[in-house]
Amino acid sequence: MSLLQPYINLNVLVITLDGRVLVGKLRGTDQTANVVLEKCHERVFSQDGTEIVPLGLYMIRGDCICTIGEIDAEKEEELDITQFKADPLRPTKI
C-alpha cells in the first residue's frame, strides 16, 4: 500500500523538483509514487501576482516530486491566490 493512499480523493498541492506548484484532486498513485491529479492547475508565481494555469487531468512522475500535502479546502476558498506576489521557486539542486 502506498503512503499516499490516505490522500486519494483529497485536494493536494504538489511541489516538483523543478519548482512547479501543482494543485488538484489526487485520483491515483502507484508503487513508484507517480500521481494522477484531476482538475489540476499550476500556480505560477511572480512579482505581478500569481497566474493560475488550468491543466485538467495531469500525471506527475514520482521521481519529479519534492513534496505533497493536503490543502485545507475552507482556507483555500477564503484566499485570492491571484493576489499573492512571490518569486518563483528555484529548481532543487541534487
NORWOWO-V398892 format. One record per backbone hydrogen bond with DSSP energy under -1.0 kcal/mol. CO is the residue of the C=O (numbers start at 1). NH is the residue of the N-H. E is the energy in kcal/mol with one decimal. If there is no record, write none. Layout:
co=CO nh=NH e=E
co=CO nh=NH e=E
//
This chain:
co=2 nh=5 e=-1.3
co=4 nh=7 e=-2.0
co=5 nh=8 e=-1.6
co=7 nh=10 e=-2.1
co=10 nh=26 e=-2.6
co=11 nh=71 e=-2.7
co=12 nh=24 e=-2.0
co=13 nh=69 e=-2.1
co=14 nh=22 e=-2.9
co=15 nh=66 e=-2.9
co=15 nh=67 e=-1.8
co=16 nh=19 e=-2.0
co=17 nh=92 e=-3.6
co=20 nh=16 e=-2.2
co=21 nh=43 e=-2.8
co=22 nh=14 e=-3.4
co=23 nh=41 e=-2.4
co=24 nh=12 e=-3.0
co=25 nh=38 e=-2.9
co=26 nh=9 e=-3.8
co=28 nh=36 e=-2.3
co=30 nh=33 e=-1.9
co=34 nh=30 e=-1.1
co=35 nh=60 e=-2.7
co=36 nh=27 e=-3.1
co=36 nh=28 e=-1.1
co=37 nh=58 e=-2.9
co=38 nh=25 e=-2.5
co=40 nh=55 e=-3.0
co=40 nh=56 e=-1.6
co=41 nh=23 e=-2.9
co=42 nh=53 e=-2.8
co=44 nh=51 e=-2.6
co=46 nh=49 e=-1.0
co=46 nh=86 e=-1.7
co=51 nh=44 e=-2.9
co=53 nh=42 e=-2.6
co=56 nh=40 e=-2.5
co=58 nh=37 e=-3.4
co=60 nh=35 e=-2.4
co=61 nh=64 e=-1.8
co=62 nh=65 e=-1.2
co=64 nh=17 e=-3.0
co=67 nh=15 e=-2.5
co=69 nh=13 e=-2.7
co=72 nh=76 e=-2.4
co=73 nh=77 e=-1.9
co=74 nh=78 e=-1.0
co=80 nh=83 e=-2.1
co=81 nh=84 e=-1.9
co=82 nh=50 e=-1.2
//
